[in-house]
Amino acid sequence: MALSISRRILRSFGSLSALARWDSLSIPSHSFQASDLNACISGDNLPHAECFSFSKGGLSFLACRKFATTILTPDSAESAFPSDLLSAKTVLTPDRTIGLYQDLVIPVTNFHNEDKGLMVLAGDVFDVPIRKDIIHRVVRWQLAKRQQGTHSTKTISEVSGTGRKPWRQKGTGRARHGTLRGPQFRGGATMHGPKPRSHAIKLNKKVRRLGLKIALSASAAEGKLLVFEDLEVPTHKTKNIVNYVNQMEKTKKLLLVDGGPINEKLKLATQNLHYVNVLPSIGLNVYSILLHDTLVMSRDAVNRIVERMHTPINR
């Protein structure tokens, strides 16, 4: 068995100057080598108060400490451990560090809040570093790409009207004009107006994929990601979905993501609720995740998203 010394024992070991001060005291001590320390500390009959010195590598150390040698088990009495070494403070576990690409274990449930086991979420999809700049670029790309771009105005050649000169060039005292279809006349053309075009901007596929990973990781880190066994509902009644949403804590807008095509009953039950939206896994996007405060994914949807994120990008 390797030599094991608790932190409390190590703090009690003094330097050589402390040894000189302790030597002046008339305290019985025991000298032994470092190899004997393991057997002494792990023994069952060690006294509760002990002063001893040991040497290792030519250096001598003195220790005087109160030891507890009882091994605690679930059946041990409350007096088995010294009360002065116990603490009544609550031990708080530190928050998980985000962005370490660690696999996450999340409970699986359903609309009835039944336990359906656990599921492991891939760390390279649901635990990536959060980058707001990537999210901004992806959202801007989405909003620009979804613009219809059907705006159109008529130029001077497209405006309906005659092409004759309205009046003669000179002698009338009025400004000279060659057509009534110009932009300065009522009902005339629009100069430099918008024409149908695409507003889409270019964004690399790697950045788009990274943006979706960041959005999923942020939802998982904030506790806003729920995994359901499936999204099956017994009936198409809207009141069932309303009751399910009311049972969820701090949920104002809900996004349901299923693996394949949306179930017809679920589609009918949610179409009248403005705060509940349903998407297939192929349509999951960054902007939709940001618009909702709770993301509910079926087990099949998670598997499909992970498979999609692991698929090599076609060049």
C-alpha positions in Angstrom: 0.0 0.0 0.0 1.3 3.4 -1.0 2.2 5.9 1.7 -0.9 8.0 2.4 -0.7 11.1 4.6 -3.7 13.3 5.0 -3.5 17.0 4.4 -4.1 17.7 8.1 -1.1 15.6 9.1 1.1 17.3 6.4 0.2 20.7 7.7 1.3 19.7 11.2 4.9 18.8 10.0 7.2 21.7 11.0 10.5 22.8 9.7 13.9 22.3 11.3 13.5 25.5 13.3 10.2 24.2 14.7 12.0 21.0 15.6 14.5 22.9 17.7 11.7 24.6 19.7 9.9 21.3 20.3 13.1 19.5 21.4 13.1 21.8 24.5 9.8 20.5 25.6 9.6 17.3 27.7 7.2 15.4 25.4 7.7 11.7 24.8 8.3 11.0 21.2 9.0 8.1 19.0 11.6 8.1 16.2 11.0 6.0 13.2 11.7 6.0 9.5 9.4 7.1 6.7 8.7 3.5 5.8 7.2 3.0 9.3 4.8 5.9 8.9 2.3 4.0 6.8 1.9 1.2 9.2 1.6 3.6 12.1 -1.0 5.8 10.5 -3.1 3.0 9.1 -3.1 1.1 12.4 -6.3 0.6 14.4 -4.8 1.3 17.9 -3.2 4.7 17.2 -3.8 7.1 20.2 -5.9 10.1 19.7 -3.1 12.5 20.7 0.5 11.7 19.6 3.8 13.6 19.3 6.4 11.9 17.2 9.4 12.6 15.0 10.6 10.9 11.9 13.5 11.2 9.6 13.8 10.9 5.8 16.8 11.7 3.7 18.8 13.0 6.7 16.1 15.5 7.7 14.1 15.2 11.0 10.5 16.4 11.4 8.4 16.6 14.5 4.6 16.2 14.4 2.1 16.5 17.2 -1.5 16.0 16.0 -4.7 14.5 17.1 -5.6 11.5 14.9 -8.8 9.7 14.2 -8.3 6.1 13.1 -11.9 5.0 12.9 -13.1 3.9 9.5 -16.6 5.4 8.9 -19.2 3.2 7.4 -23.0 3.7 6.9 -23.5 1.7 10.1 -21.2 3.8 12.2 -22.5 5.7 15.2 -22.4 9.5 15.3 -19.6 9.4 18.0 -17.3 7.3 15.8 -15.7 10.4 14.4 -14.3 13.3 16.5 -16.8 16.1 16.6 -14.1 18.8 16.3 -13.2 17.5 12.8 -16.7 17.6 11.5 -18.3 20.6 9.8 -21.9 21.5 9.6 -21.4 23.6 6.4 -23.2 22.4 3.3 -20.7 21.3 0.6 -21.5 23.0 -2.7 -20.3 21.4 -5.9 -18.8 23.9 -8.3 -20.7 24.7 -11.5 -19.7 22.7 -14.6 -17.2 24.4 -16.8 -18.7 25.0 -20.3 -16.8 24.3 -23.5 -14.7 21.3 -22.5 -16.2 18.9 -25.1 -17.3 16.6 -22.4 -20.2 14.1 -22.9 -23.3 15.1 -21.0 -25.7 12.7 -19.3 -29.3 14.0 -19.3 -32.5 12.4 -18.0 -35.1 11.3 -20.6 -38.8 11.9 -19.8 -42.1 12.6 -21.7 -45.1 14.8 -21.5 -46.3 13.0 -18.4 -43.0 13.6 -16.6 -42.3 9.9 -16.5 -38.8 8.6 -16.0 -37.5 7.0 -19.3 -33.9 6.5 -18.4 -30.8 8.5 -19.3 -29.2 9.7 -22.6 -25.6 10.7 -23.3 -25.2 13.8 -25.4 -22.1 14.1 -27.5 -19.6 16.6 -26.1 -18.5 17.9 -29.5 -22.1 18.9 -30.2 -23.7 19.9 -26.9 -20.6 21.2 -25.0 -18.6 23.5 -27.2 -17.3 26.9 -26.2 -19.8 29.7 -26.4 -19.0 32.4 -29.0 -21.4 35.2 -29.4 -19.7 36.5 -32.6 -20.5 33.2 -34.4 -24.1 33.3 -33.2 -24.4 36.9 -34.5 -23.0 35.9 -37.9 -25.3 32.9 -38.3 -28.4 34.8 -37.3 -27.6 37.7 -39.6 -27.1 35.1 -42.4 -30.4 33.5 -41.7 -32.4 36.7 -41.6 -30.8 38.0 -44.8 -31.4 34.7 -46.6 -35.0 34.5 -45.7 -35.9 37.9 -47.2 -38.0 37.5 -50.3 -36.4 40.3 -52.2 -39.5 40.8 -54.4 -39.5 44.6 -54.0 -39.7 46.4 -57.4 -40.3 49.9 -58.8 -40.8 51.0 -62.4 -38.2 52.9 -64.3 -38.9 55.6 -66.9 -39.2 53.0 -69.7 -41.7 50.9 -67.7 -44.1 53.7 -66.6 -47.3 53.9 -68.6 -47.7 57.1 -70.6 -47.1 58.9 -73.8 -43.7 59.6 -75.2 -44.5 62.9 -76.9 -43.0 66.2 -75.7 -45.5 67.9 -73.4 -44.9 71.4 -74.9 -42.5 73.2 -77.2 -39.0 73.8 -76.1 -39.1 77.6 -76.0 -41.6 80.4 -75.8 -43.9 79.2 -73.1 -42.0 80.5 -70.1 -42.2 77.1 -68.5 -39.4 74.6 -67.7 -38.3 72.5 -70.6 -39.3 68.9 -70.6 -39.2 66.0 -73.0 -41.6 63.5 -71.3 -44.3 63.4 -68.6 -43.0 60.0 -67.4 -40.0 61.5 -65.6 -39.5 61.1 -61.8 -40.4 64.8 -61.1 -44.0 64.3 -62.3 -46.9 62.7 -60.5 -47.3 59.1 -61.6 -43.9 59.1 -63.1 -40.9 56.8 -62.7 -38.8 56.1 -59.6 -35.1 56.7 -60.0 -32.7 54.2 -58.4 -35.5 52.3 -56.8 -35.3 48.7 -55.5 -35.4 45.8 -57.9 -36.0 42.1 -57.2 -32.8 40.6 -55.9 -31.4 38.2 -53.4 -30.3 39.6 -50.0 -28.4 36.4 -49.1 -24.8 36.7 -47.9 -22.2 34.1 -48.0 -21.3 32.1 -44.8 -19.1 29.1 -44.7 -20.7 25.7 -43.9 -18.3 25.2 -41.0 -19.4 28.5 -39.4 -23.1 27.6 -39.9 -22.6 24.2 -38.3 -20.6 25.7 -35.4 -23.4 28.2 -34.8 -25.9 25.4 -34.3 -23.6 23.6 -31.9 -23.1 26.7 -29.9 -26.9 27.3 -29.7 -27.4 23.7 -28.5 -24.6 24.0 -26.0 -26.0 27.2 -24.6 -29.4 25.6 -24.1 -27.9 22.6 -22.4 -25.7 24.8 -20.1 -28.6 26.9 -19.1 -30.8 23.9 -18.3 -33.2 24.8 -21.1 -32.8 21.5 -23.0 -35.1 18.7 -22.4 -35.0 15.3 -24.0 -38.3 13.3 -24.4 -38.6 9.6 -25.3 -41.0 10.7 -28.1 -43.4 13.5 -28.9 -46.5 11.3 -29.1 -49.7 12.8 -27.7 -52.9 10.7 -27.1 -55.2 13.2 -28.7 -55.2 16.3 -30.9 -56.8 18.5 -28.2 -55.0 21.7 -27.6 -55.8 21.7 -23.9 -53.5 18.7 -23.4 -50.5 20.7 -24.7 -51.5 23.7 -22.6 -51.5 21.5 -19.5 -48.1 20.0 -20.4 -46.6 23.5 -20.9 -48.1 24.8 -17.6 -46.4 21.9 -15.7 -43.0 23.1 -17.0 -41.2 25.7 -14.9 -40.2 29.0 -16.4 -41.4 28.1 -19.8 -43.0 30.9 -21.9 -42.1 29.8 -25.4 -41.6 26.2 -26.3 -39.9 24.6 -29.3 -40.6 20.9 -30.0 -38.2 19.1 -32.3 -39.0 15.6 -33.6 -36.8 13.3 -35.6 -38.9 12.7 -38.6 -42.1 14.2 -40.0 -44.3 15.9 -37.4 -47.1 13.8 -36.0 -50.5 14.9 -37.2 -52.0 14.9 -33.7 -49.2 17.1 -32.4 -49.5 19.4 -35.3 -53.2 19.9 -34.7 -52.7 20.3 -31.0 -50.2 23.1 -31.3 -51.3 25.1 -34.3 -53.5 27.4 -32.3 -50.8 28.1 -29.7 -48.5 31.0 -30.6 -46.0 30.1 -27.8 -45.5 26.5 -29.0 -43.8 25.7 -32.3 -42.9 22.3 -33.8 -40.0 21.6 -36.1 -38.5 18.4 -37.6 -34.8 17.8 -36.9 -33.8 18.8 -40.4 -35.3 22.3 -39.8 -33.6 23.0 -36.5 -31.8 26.3 -36.7 -30.0 28.9 -34.5 -32.6 31.6 -34.8 -35.5 29.4 -33.8 -33.5 28.1 -30.7 -32.8 31.7 -29.6 -36.5 32.7 -30.0 -37.7 30.1 -27.5 -36.7 29.8 -23.8 -37.1 26.0 -23.7 -36.0 23.4 -26.3 -37.6 19.9 -26.2 -36.1 17.3 -28.4 -37.1 13.7 -28.9 -34.5 11.0 -28.6 -34.6 10.4 -32.3 -34.1 14.1 -33.0 -31.0 14.1 -30.8 -29.5 11.1 -32.7 -30.2 12.7 -36.1 -28.7 16.0 -35.1 -25.5 14.3 -33.8 -25.3 12.3 -37.0 -25.7 15.4 -39.1 -23.0 17.3 -37.1 -20.6 14.3 -37.6 -21.2 14.1 -41.3 -18.2 15.4 -43.3 -18.9 18.7 -45.1 -19.0 18.3 -48.9 -16.6 20.6 -50.6 
